[in-house]
Structure formats: structure tokens, C-alpha cells
């Protein structure tokens, strides 16, 4: 769960960086990369943990 929060927070930081660079192609790419990390971090929270034997 902690890893998911770290991924989400890093995604927010990267998205904000991309948002400020948006008039250029690099800005849109960085913004999409950050948004993808946010979505993947949220999806990781709903995944059931692997049970060890």
C-alpha cells in the first residue's frame, strides 16, 4: 500500500511538471507519463496481495 502512495505522489509531481511545460510536445508527454503513474498507483491499491505459503 505504501508503494502505491509513493507512485501516486510521484505521478502528481511529474504531472505538475508536465502541466507547466504543456505548450510543447515534451510537456504533453511528461503530463501523460505522470497521469499514467497516478492511474497505475490507484489500480495497484485495488489489487489483492499475493498470499505467501
C-alpha positions in Angstrom: 0.0 0.0 0.0 2.9 2.4 0.8 4.4 1.8 -2.7 1.1 2.7 -4.3 1.0 6.0 -2.4 4.6 6.7 -3.5 3.8 6.0 -7.1 0.7 8.3 -6.9 2.7 11.2 -5.3 5.5 10.9 -7.8 2.8 10.9 -10.6 1.3 14.1 -9.2 4.7 15.8 -9.2 5.6 14.7 -12.7 2.1 15.7 -13.9 2.5 19.1 -12.5 5.9 19.5 -14.2 4.3 18.4 -17.5 1.4 20.8 -17.0 3.8 23.7 -16.8 5.5 22.6 -20.0 2.3 21.9 -21.9 2.6 24.2 -24.9 5.4 21.9 -26.2 5.4 18.3 -27.2 7.6 17.4 -24.2 5.1 18.9 -21.8 2.3 16.7 -23.1 4.4 13.6 -23.0 5.5 14.3 -19.4 2.0 15.1 -18.4 0.7 11.8 -19.8 3.5 9.9 -18.2 2.6 11.4 -14.8 -1.1 10.7 -15.3 -0.3 7.1 -16.2 1.6 6.7 -12.9 -1.4 8.1 -11.0 -3.8 5.6 -12.6 -1.4 2.7 -12.1 -0.9 3.6 -8.5 -4.7 3.7 -7.9 -5.2 0.4 -9.7 -2.4 -1.2 -7.6 -4.3 -0.3 -4.4 -7.3 -2.4 -5.5 -5.1 -5.5 -6.4 -5.2 -8.3 -3.9 -1.8 -9.1 -2.3 -0.1 -12.4 -3.1 -0.5 -14.8 -0.2 2.7 -16.5 0.8 2.6 -20.1 1.8 
